């Protein structure tokens, strides 16, 4: 065989590895876009496309299905400008935490807002480098009201006996968001948080309460992923629910 022919075979094999690995990762979860039927929101808007994106986003972030082989083959490195935005946010961490504490009666949940999902640490390092501090704070202070309201919502749920285990997502800028398989229209804007509850049954109880809170206008979106986790979209541009109906 010629060297050119051998090189072609190696390239085909490499592409095939990435495709097969990705398919296997999503399939192992027994959760995919077809698991959720299309429906309309209260305002009559068809949410099929956005729902599918959010479901895939949750699968990647929740279960850490993007393996090291795929990271090595397809991780998008942050540009200098993108890193600058992240670093600007880092300089405001203490200011954000102080504001959150002041508005939530010193809630311990504030500290979890600035820490990205621990399960995606390798992807974070792949995006920004191993020396980058594992902290994300949106540099635009006008956005801070959304996660802080999210903490207030969590405290309201806890007051009803609902057990919350973890906040594992707030702001996910590009390209980190893309590297974890995230949808483009939610977390990159810093308008929402993902919350893990003590069990799937507890998440179902929380979902019912969140539907009441959404009806009152405090939040705009709720994502139910069929697990112990929910998306709470305080200021999401798309005001909808997915994965489950609000009765």
Helices and strands as residue ranges (DSSP letters): H 3-27, G 33-35, H 48-63, H 68-74, H 80-91, H 93-103, H 110-113, G 118-120, H 121-128, G 141-143, H 144-159, E 164-169, H 176-179, G 187-189, E 192-197, H 200-215, E 221-224, E 229-233, E 241-242
